[in-house]
């Protein structure tokens, strides 16, 4: 059997546990050699919870085993320094999005690429199963040329990255109009716990139109609390001249007289008496598999499946940077430093 991919993690925050969960669910595919966590108390908690050794420095982490790469799961401001250290040691990196806090920080990463750095930015949304199925359909030609994507799925750079992928505009510069709107909302759960009592707070919504020339339009719409709110649902509309995707409903013309209507259907193993485990098998549109889960039989949610799709690609990766909306009014456009 092929040996599992062995990697290390720098950082001990909430996001780093996603990588730990995947390694635990798929030990035949992935193995965490250890984590570099500066806070010793936090390191002790991680060791007890996950059974993973922790150390305090990068040098100690690299002594634990031969690592295929290192996951950089730290703050935006700390990431560039760590990426530089990994470059000097010729260690490939899978870094969280974004790999720097601003344009100047991103531009400062360019010398690392020239020095031979192997850096993959873990922009996972395009790899989430449902989004991957939608992207596959937009690239199939069934909908014709995609002219519009209305994205109310994810904040800032995640939402814009997904929009660019759906519109197939690469790093083209758009003309942007944006504004914010504040309204009250009853609070939902946070990252760790459900609400303990009813409270109302301001909810900030960012709405922006991004025009890529005369024939491509993106509409970004997101509220700061939408991820975890129990009453604010995600929405997505993709339109081409031959059809559209509205949520999970697909409509397109087989010919000019024959409309086809399909639903994107999740196929889960372990339901309705099935005893093969419990995991996502894939997503069907009629009789066609638009997405097959590469990580069966791991019991993983969509956001855990997504960033690990690129694990085996990182060896030949350079920095890929996406645009995002900042404070509801600004968009930063980052040039790609290379191809995956």
C-alpha positions as a LaTeX table, in Angstrom:
\begin{tabular}{lrrr}
\hline
Residue & $x$ (\AA) & $y$ (\AA) & $z$ (\AA) \\
\hline
Unk1 & 0.00 & 0.00 & 0.00 \\
Unk2 & 1.04 & 3.59 & $-0.62$ \\
Unk3 & 2.43 & 5.26 & 2.48 \\
Unk4 & 0.29 & 8.04 & 3.99 \\
Unk5 & 1.31 & 11.64 & 3.32 \\
Unk6 & 3.14 & 12.87 & 6.42 \\
Unk7 & 2.90 & 16.56 & 7.21 \\
Unk8 & 3.30 & 19.00 & 10.07 \\
Unk9 & 1.18 & 21.92 & 11.23 \\
Unk10 & 2.28 & 25.36 & 12.44 \\
Unk11 & $-0.42$ & 26.91 & 14.61 \\
Unk12 & $-2.89$ & 25.53 & 17.11 \\
Unk13 & $-6.03$ & 27.56 & 16.44 \\
Unk14 & $-9.54$ & 26.54 & 15.47 \\
Unk15 & $-8.72$ & 26.11 & 11.77 \\
Unk16 & $-5.80$ & 23.77 & 12.38 \\
Unk17 & $-8.16$ & 21.20 & 13.91 \\
Unk18 & $-9.77$ & 20.67 & 10.47 \\
Unk19 & $-6.51$ & 19.14 & 9.25 \\
Unk20 & $-6.27$ & 17.01 & 12.39 \\
Unk21 & $-9.79$ & 15.71 & 11.86 \\
Unk22 & $-9.07$ & 14.64 & 8.30 \\
Unk23 & $-5.89$ & 12.85 & 9.30 \\
Unk24 & $-7.78$ & 11.03 & 12.05 \\
Unk25 & $-10.60$ & 10.05 & 9.66 \\
Unk26 & $-8.23$ & 8.87 & 6.90 \\
Unk27 & $-5.09$ & 7.48 & 8.58 \\
Unk28 & $-4.25$ & 5.45 & 5.49 \\
Unk29 & $-4.03$ & 8.70 & 3.45 \\
Unk30 & $-2.66$ & 11.32 & 5.85 \\
Unk31 & $-0.49$ & 11.44 & 8.97 \\
Unk32 & 0.27 & 14.44 & 11.18 \\
Unk33 & 3.82 & 14.13 & 12.52 \\
Unk34 & 3.33 & 17.00 & 14.96 \\
Unk35 & 2.35 & 20.62 & 15.52 \\
Unk36 & 4.38 & 23.72 & 16.31 \\
Unk37 & 2.38 & 25.65 & 18.92 \\
Unk38 & 4.05 & 28.50 & 20.82 \\
Unk39 & 1.70 & 28.31 & 23.80 \\
Unk40 & 2.72 & 25.29 & 25.88 \\
Unk41 & $-0.65$ & 25.11 & 27.67 \\
Unk42 & $-2.52$ & 25.03 & 24.37 \\
Unk43 & $-0.06$ & 22.42 & 23.13 \\
Unk44 & $-0.81$ & 20.18 & 26.10 \\
Unk45 & $-4.56$ & 20.41 & 25.41 \\
Unk46 & $-4.02$ & 19.51 & 21.75 \\
Unk47 & $-1.86$ & 16.54 & 22.71 \\
Unk48 & $-4.50$ & 15.20 & 25.09 \\
Unk49 & $-7.35$ & 15.76 & 22.63 \\
Unk50 & $-5.73$ & 14.53 & 19.42 \\
Unk51 & $-2.81$ & 12.35 & 20.49 \\
Unk52 & $-0.45$ & 14.47 & 18.36 \\
Unk53 & 2.97 & 15.63 & 19.66 \\
Unk54 & 3.44 & 19.39 & 19.89 \\
Unk55 & 6.63 & 21.47 & 19.93 \\
Unk56 & 7.34 & 25.18 & 20.29 \\
Unk57 & 9.52 & 25.98 & 17.27 \\
Unk58 & 9.78 & 25.21 & 13.55 \\
Unk59 & 13.19 & 23.61 & 14.00 \\
Unk60 & 11.75 & 21.19 & 16.56 \\
Unk61 & 8.87 & 20.37 & 14.21 \\
Unk62 & 11.22 & 19.52 & 11.35 \\
Unk63 & 13.14 & 17.12 & 13.60 \\
Unk64 & 10.05 & 15.01 & 14.31 \\
Unk65 & 9.96 & 13.31 & 10.89 \\
Unk66 & 10.52 & 13.82 & 7.17 \\
Unk67 & 7.63 & 16.05 & 6.18 \\
Unk68 & 6.08 & 16.19 & 2.72 \\
Unk69 & 4.94 & 19.72 & 3.55 \\
Unk70 & 3.88 & 21.96 & 6.43 \\
Unk71 & 0.43 & 23.47 & 6.93 \\
Unk72 & 0.73 & 27.14 & 7.95 \\
Unk73 & $-2.36$ & 27.90 & 10.03 \\
Unk74 & $-1.48$ & 31.18 & 11.72 \\
Unk75 & $-2.58$ & 34.82 & 11.58 \\
Unk76 & $-2.28$ & 36.79 & 8.32 \\
Unk77 & 0.47 & 38.95 & 9.79 \\
Unk78 & 2.55 & 35.99 & 10.99 \\
Unk79 & 2.28 & 33.91 & 7.79 \\
Unk80 & 4.89 & 35.74 & 5.60 \\
Unk81 & 7.67 & 35.27 & 8.15 \\
Unk82 & 6.92 & 31.58 & 8.52 \\
Unk83 & 6.71 & 31.09 & 4.75 \\
Unk84 & 10.12 & 32.71 & 4.41 \\
Unk85 & 11.53 & 30.36 & 7.04 \\
Unk86 & 10.08 & 27.32 & 5.24 \\
Unk87 & 11.50 & 28.57 & 1.92 \\
Unk88 & 14.98 & 28.82 & 3.41 \\
Unk89 & 14.65 & 25.20 & 4.51 \\
Unk90 & 13.20 & 24.08 & 1.15 \\
Unk91 & 10.00 & 22.83 & 2.80 \\
Unk92 & 6.74 & 23.03 & 0.77 \\
Unk93 & 3.90 & 24.90 & 2.49 \\
Unk94 & 0.11 & 24.73 & 2.42 \\
Unk95 & $-0.91$ & 28.08 & 3.87 \\
Unk96 & $-4.26$ & 29.44 & 4.97 \\
Unk97 & $-6.03$ & 32.12 & 2.93 \\
Unk98 & $-4.70$ & 34.77 & 2.56 \\
Unk99 & $-0.95$ & 34.28 & 3.04 \\
Unk100 & $-0.38$ & 37.93 & 4.03 \\
Unk101 & $-2.45$ & 40.77 & 5.51 \\
Unk102 & $-2.32$ & 43.25 & 2.62 \\
Unk103 & $-1.03$ & 43.95 & $-0.89$ \\
Unk104 & 2.43 & 44.95 & 0.32 \\
Unk105 & 2.72 & 41.69 & 2.25 \\
Unk106 & 1.63 & 39.67 & $-0.78$ \\
Unk107 & 4.07 & 41.47 & $-3.04$ \\
Unk108 & 6.81 & 40.70 & $-0.53$ \\
Unk109 & 6.19 & 36.99 & $-1.16$ \\
Unk110 & 7.32 & 37.30 & $-4.79$ \\
Unk111 & 11.05 & 36.90 & $-3.98$ \\
Unk112 & 10.21 & 33.61 & $-2.27$ \\
Unk113 & 8.81 & 32.26 & $-5.54$ \\
Unk114 & 11.92 & 33.37 & $-7.40$ \\
Unk115 & 13.94 & 31.55 & $-4.75$ \\
Unk116 & 12.08 & 28.33 & $-5.56$ \\
Unk117 & 9.42 & 28.32 & $-2.85$ \\
Unk118 & 6.62 & 25.78 & $-3.12$ \\
Unk119 & 3.58 & 27.47 & $-1.60$ \\
Unk120 & $-0.05$ & 26.44 & $-2.05$ \\
Unk121 & $-2.74$ & 28.77 & $-0.76$ \\
Unk122 & $-5.56$ & 26.71 & 0.76 \\
Unk123 & $-8.48$ & 28.45 & $-0.96$ \\
Unk124 & $-10.94$ & 25.65 & $-0.40$ \\
Unk125 & $-14.35$ & 26.85 & $-1.55$ \\
Unk126 & $-13.99$ & 25.77 & $-5.18$ \\
Unk127 & $-13.28$ & 22.25 & $-3.87$ \\
Unk128 & $-16.32$ & 21.94 & $-1.62$ \\
Unk129 & $-18.40$ & 19.13 & $-3.15$ \\
Unk130 & $-21.47$ & 21.13 & $-4.15$ \\
Unk131 & $-19.42$ & 24.02 & $-5.53$ \\
Unk132 & $-17.15$ & 21.58 & $-7.37$ \\
Unk133 & $-20.24$ & 20.00 & $-8.96$ \\
Unk134 & $-21.54$ & 23.42 & $-10.00$ \\
Unk135 & $-18.18$ & 24.40 & $-11.47$ \\
Unk136 & $-18.03$ & 21.12 & $-13.37$ \\
Unk137 & $-21.44$ & 21.87 & $-14.86$ \\
Unk138 & $-20.48$ & 25.42 & $-15.86$ \\
Unk139 & $-17.42$ & 24.02 & $-17.63$ \\
Unk140 & $-19.39$ & 21.32 & $-19.44$ \\
Unk141 & $-20.95$ & 23.74 & $-21.93$ \\
Unk142 & $-24.53$ & 22.74 & $-21.06$ \\
Unk143 & $-25.29$ & 26.24 & $-19.81$ \\
Unk144 & $-23.42$ & 27.95 & $-22.63$ \\
Unk145 & $-21.01$ & 30.77 & $-21.83$ \\
Unk146 & $-21.50$ & 31.88 & $-18.23$ \\
Unk147 & $-22.36$ & 35.56 & $-18.05$ \\
Unk148 & $-23.49$ & 36.05 & $-14.46$ \\
Unk149 & $-22.78$ & 34.67 & $-10.98$ \\
Unk150 & $-24.68$ & 35.90 & $-7.93$ \\
Unk151 & $-22.76$ & 34.67 & $-4.90$ \\
Unk152 & $-24.10$ & 34.79 & $-1.35$ \\
Unk153 & $-22.02$ & 31.93 & $-0.01$ \\
Unk154 & $-18.85$ & 33.15 & 1.69 \\
Unk155 & $-17.15$ & 36.31 & 2.90 \\
Unk156 & $-14.57$ & 38.47 & 1.14 \\
Unk157 & $-11.82$ & 36.62 & $-0.68$ \\
Unk158 & $-13.60$ & 33.25 & $-0.48$ \\
Unk159 & $-16.73$ & 34.60 & $-2.17$ \\
Unk160 & $-14.76$ & 36.49 & $-4.82$ \\
Unk161 & $-12.55$ & 33.47 & $-5.55$ \\
Unk162 & $-15.64$ & 31.33 & $-6.11$ \\
Unk163 & $-17.20$ & 34.03 & $-8.30$ \\
Unk164 & $-14.09$ & 34.26 & $-10.49$ \\
Unk165 & $-14.06$ & 30.48 & $-10.90$ \\
Unk166 & $-17.72$ & 30.33 & $-11.91$ \\
Unk167 & $-17.35$ & 33.21 & $-14.39$ \\
Unk168 & $-14.02$ & 31.86 & $-15.69$ \\
Unk169 & $-12.41$ & 35.31 & $-15.58$ \\
Unk170 & $-9.09$ & 34.39 & $-13.98$ \\
Unk171 & $-7.41$ & 37.52 & $-12.61$ \\
Unk172 & $-9.20$ & 40.01 & $-14.86$ \\
Unk173 & $-9.83$ & 43.41 & $-13.24$ \\
Unk174 & $-13.51$ & 44.32 & $-12.71$ \\
Unk175 & $-15.30$ & 47.61 & $-12.34$ \\
Unk176 & $-16.76$ & 47.55 & $-8.83$ \\
Unk177 & $-19.67$ & 49.24 & $-7.12$ \\
Unk178 & $-20.25$ & 48.31 & $-3.48$ \\
Unk179 & $-22.10$ & 49.39 & $-0.39$ \\
Unk180 & $-23.07$ & 48.07 & 3.05 \\
Unk181 & $-26.38$ & 47.79 & 4.87 \\
Unk182 & $-26.89$ & 47.20 & 8.59 \\
Unk183 & $-30.00$ & 45.53 & 10.01 \\
Unk184 & $-30.83$ & 43.70 & 13.28 \\
Unk185 & $-30.58$ & 39.93 & 13.64 \\
Unk186 & $-31.13$ & 37.45 & 16.48 \\
Unk187 & $-27.70$ & 35.97 & 17.20 \\
Unk188 & $-26.92$ & 32.37 & 16.36 \\
Unk189 & $-24.08$ & 30.06 & 17.43 \\
Unk190 & $-20.41$ & 31.01 & 17.39 \\
Unk191 & $-17.54$ & 28.72 & 16.35 \\
Unk192 & $-17.88$ & 26.61 & 19.46 \\
Unk193 & $-21.32$ & 26.87 & 21.11 \\
Unk194 & $-25.02$ & 27.54 & 20.45 \\
Unk195 & $-26.51$ & 30.77 & 21.90 \\
Unk196 & $-27.31$ & 30.71 & 25.61 \\
Unk197 & $-30.05$ & 33.34 & 25.43 \\
Unk198 & $-31.91$ & 35.43 & 22.86 \\
Unk199 & $-29.93$ & 38.52 & 21.85 \\
Unk200 & $-30.24$ & 40.91 & 18.94 \\
Unk201 & $-27.20$ & 42.52 & 17.34 \\
Unk202 & $-26.42$ & 44.59 & 14.22 \\
Unk203 & $-25.80$ & 42.51 & 11.08 \\
Unk204 & $-23.64$ & 44.10 & 8.39 \\
Unk205 & $-24.38$ & 43.13 & 4.79 \\
Unk206 & $-21.98$ & 43.85 & 1.94 \\
Unk207 & $-23.41$ & 44.03 & $-1.59$ \\
Unk208 & $-21.14$ & 44.59 & $-4.58$ \\
Unk209 & $-21.40$ & 44.34 & $-8.35$ \\
Unk210 & $-18.26$ & 43.38 & $-10.27$ \\
Unk211 & $-18.40$ & 43.95 & $-14.03$ \\
Unk212 & $-15.77$ & 42.10 & $-16.03$ \\
Unk213 & $-16.13$ & 43.91 & $-19.33$ \\
Unk214 & $-19.52$ & 44.10 & $-21.03$ \\
Unk215 & $-20.47$ & 40.42 & $-20.84$ \\
Unk216 & $-19.55$ & 39.15 & $-17.36$ \\
Unk217 & $-21.25$ & 40.22 & $-14.14$ \\
Unk218 & $-20.61$ & 39.10 & $-10.59$ \\
Unk219 & $-22.84$ & 40.03 & $-7.66$ \\
Unk220 & $-21.38$ & 39.56 & $-4.18$ \\
Unk221 & $-23.84$ & 39.56 & $-1.27$ \\
Unk222 & $-22.89$ & 38.45 & 2.23 \\
Unk223 & $-23.60$ & 39.23 & 5.88 \\
Unk224 & $-20.90$ & 38.92 & 8.52 \\
Unk225 & $-22.91$ & 36.35 & 10.51 \\
Unk226 & $-24.20$ & 34.29 & 7.58 \\
Unk227 & $-21.90$ & 31.28 & 8.06 \\
Unk228 & $-23.42$ & 30.16 & 11.34 \\
Unk229 & $-26.77$ & 31.91 & 11.42 \\
Unk230 & $-29.77$ & 29.59 & 11.65 \\
Unk231 & $-31.93$ & 32.11 & 9.74 \\
Unk232 & $-29.62$ & 33.42 & 6.98 \\
Unk233 & $-29.26$ & 30.85 & 4.21 \\
Unk234 & $-26.61$ & 30.66 & 1.45 \\
Unk235 & $-27.72$ & 31.53 & $-2.09$ \\
Unk236 & $-26.16$ & 31.07 & $-5.50$ \\
Unk237 & $-27.38$ & 31.83 & $-9.03$ \\
Unk238 & $-25.29$ & 31.11 & $-12.14$ \\
Unk239 & $-26.53$ & 32.09 & $-15.59$ \\
Unk240 & $-25.47$ & 31.30 & $-19.15$ \\
Unk241 & $-27.25$ & 31.80 & $-22.46$ \\
Unk242 & $-28.46$ & 28.17 & $-22.52$ \\
Unk243 & $-29.37$ & 27.68 & $-18.88$ \\
Unk244 & $-28.79$ & 28.41 & $-15.23$ \\
Unk245 & $-28.14$ & 26.92 & $-11.81$ \\
Unk246 & $-30.32$ & 28.29 & $-9.02$ \\
Unk247 & $-29.26$ & 26.74 & $-5.73$ \\
Unk248 & $-29.37$ & 23.03 & $-6.55$ \\
Unk249 & $-31.85$ & 23.34 & $-9.44$ \\
Unk250 & $-30.42$ & 23.11 & $-12.96$ \\
Unk251 & $-32.30$ & 24.24 & $-16.06$ \\
Unk252 & $-30.83$ & 24.20 & $-19.56$ \\
Unk253 & $-31.81$ & 23.77 & $-23.21$ \\
Unk254 & $-30.91$ & 20.47 & $-24.85$ \\
Unk255 & $-31.99$ & 22.20 & $-28.06$ \\
Unk256 & $-34.02$ & 25.37 & $-28.55$ \\
Unk257 & $-37.30$ & 23.43 & $-28.14$ \\
Unk258 & $-36.30$ & 21.02 & $-25.35$ \\
Unk259 & $-35.83$ & 22.38 & $-21.80$ \\
Unk260 & $-34.20$ & 20.04 & $-19.29$ \\
Unk261 & $-34.67$ & 20.37 & $-15.53$ \\
Unk262 & $-32.43$ & 18.51 & $-13.06$ \\
Unk263 & $-31.62$ & 18.69 & $-9.38$ \\
Unk264 & $-28.13$ & 18.36 & $-7.91$ \\
Unk265 & $-28.62$ & 15.42 & $-5.54$ \\
Unk266 & $-26.23$ & 14.42 & $-2.75$ \\
Unk267 & $-25.64$ & 10.69 & $-2.52$ \\
Unk268 & $-24.75$ & 9.68 & 1.04 \\
Unk269 & $-23.76$ & 6.19 & 2.09 \\
Unk270 & $-25.30$ & 5.06 & 5.38 \\
Unk271 & $-28.87$ & 6.24 & 4.91 \\
Unk272 & $-32.13$ & 4.33 & 4.56 \\
Unk273 & $-30.76$ & 1.07 & 5.94 \\
Unk274 & $-27.40$ & 1.15 & 4.13 \\
Unk275 & $-24.64$ & $-0.28$ & 6.37 \\
Unk276 & $-21.52$ & 0.73 & 4.43 \\
Unk277 & $-20.57$ & 3.53 & 6.81 \\
Unk278 & $-21.61$ & 7.17 & 6.70 \\
Unk279 & $-19.99$ & 9.50 & 4.19 \\
Unk280 & $-20.66$ & 11.53 & 1.07 \\
Unk281 & $-20.33$ & 9.41 & $-2.06$ \\
Unk282 & $-20.87$ & 12.21 & $-4.56$ \\
Unk283 & $-23.30$ & 14.53 & $-6.30$ \\
Unk284 & $-25.51$ & 13.50 & $-9.20$ \\
Unk285 & $-27.31$ & 15.52 & $-11.87$ \\
Unk286 & $-29.73$ & 13.03 & $-13.38$ \\
Unk287 & $-27.59$ & 10.01 & $-14.29$ \\
Unk288 & $-24.30$ & 11.96 & $-14.41$ \\
Unk289 & $-21.83$ & 12.13 & $-11.54$ \\
Unk290 & $-20.72$ & 15.76 & $-11.34$ \\
Unk291 & $-18.65$ & 15.07 & $-8.23$ \\
Unk292 & $-17.18$ & 11.94 & $-6.65$ \\
Unk293 & $-15.71$ & 12.23 & $-3.17$ \\
Unk294 & $-12.00$ & 11.30 & $-3.31$ \\
Unk295 & $-11.85$ & 10.80 & 0.47 \\
Unk296 & $-14.25$ & 7.93 & 1.07 \\
Unk297 & $-14.85$ & 6.35 & 3.53 \\
Unk298 & $-13.85$ & 9.26 & 5.78 \\
Unk299 & $-16.73$ & 10.76 & 7.74 \\
Unk300 & $-16.02$ & 14.40 & 6.88 \\
Unk301 & $-18.05$ & 17.54 & 6.34 \\
Unk302 & $-17.78$ & 19.51 & 3.10 \\
Unk303 & $-15.31$ & 22.06 & 4.45 \\
Unk304 & $-13.03$ & 19.28 & 5.69 \\
Unk305 & $-13.12$ & 17.52 & 2.33 \\
Unk306 & $-12.34$ & 20.70 & 0.39 \\
Unk307 & $-8.84$ & 21.88 & 1.44 \\
Unk308 & $-7.41$ & 18.39 & 1.30 \\
Unk309 & $-8.27$ & 17.96 & $-2.37$ \\
Unk310 & $-5.09$ & 19.84 & $-3.18$ \\
Unk311 & $-2.80$ & 18.01 & $-0.74$ \\
Unk312 & $-1.21$ & 15.82 & $-3.38$ \\
Unk313 & $-0.76$ & 18.77 & $-5.79$ \\
Unk314 & 1.29 & 21.01 & $-3.52$ \\
Unk315 & 4.71 & 19.79 & $-4.62$ \\
Unk316 & 4.47 & 21.74 & $-7.88$ \\
Unk317 & 2.57 & 24.74 & $-6.57$ \\
Unk318 & 3.39 & 28.43 & $-6.42$ \\
Unk319 & 1.48 & 31.22 & $-4.77$ \\
Unk320 & $-2.06$ & 31.73 & $-6.05$ \\
Unk321 & $-3.69$ & 34.90 & $-4.81$ \\
Unk322 & $-7.31$ & 36.01 & $-5.07$ \\
Unk323 & $-9.13$ & 39.33 & $-4.93$ \\
Unk324 & $-11.34$ & 40.32 & $-2.06$ \\
Unk325 & $-13.64$ & 43.07 & $-0.84$ \\
Unk326 & $-12.37$ & 45.04 & 2.14 \\
Unk327 & $-14.69$ & 47.04 & 4.42 \\
Unk328 & $-17.46$ & 46.77 & 1.86 \\
Unk329 & $-15.97$ & 49.28 & $-0.57$ \\
Unk330 & $-12.53$ & 48.21 & $-1.78$ \\
Unk331 & $-11.34$ & 45.31 & $-3.85$ \\
Unk332 & $-7.70$ & 44.22 & $-3.99$ \\
Unk333 & $-6.48$ & 42.42 & $-7.09$ \\
Unk334 & $-3.49$ & 40.17 & $-6.59$ \\
Unk335 & $-1.49$ & 38.86 & $-9.49$ \\
Unk336 & $-0.88$ & 35.12 & $-9.65$ \\
Unk337 & 2.75 & 34.24 & $-9.05$ \\
Unk338 & 2.47 & 30.99 & $-10.97$ \\
Unk339 & 0.28 & 28.09 & $-11.87$ \\
Unk340 & $-0.70$ & 25.14 & $-9.70$ \\
\hline
\end{tabular}
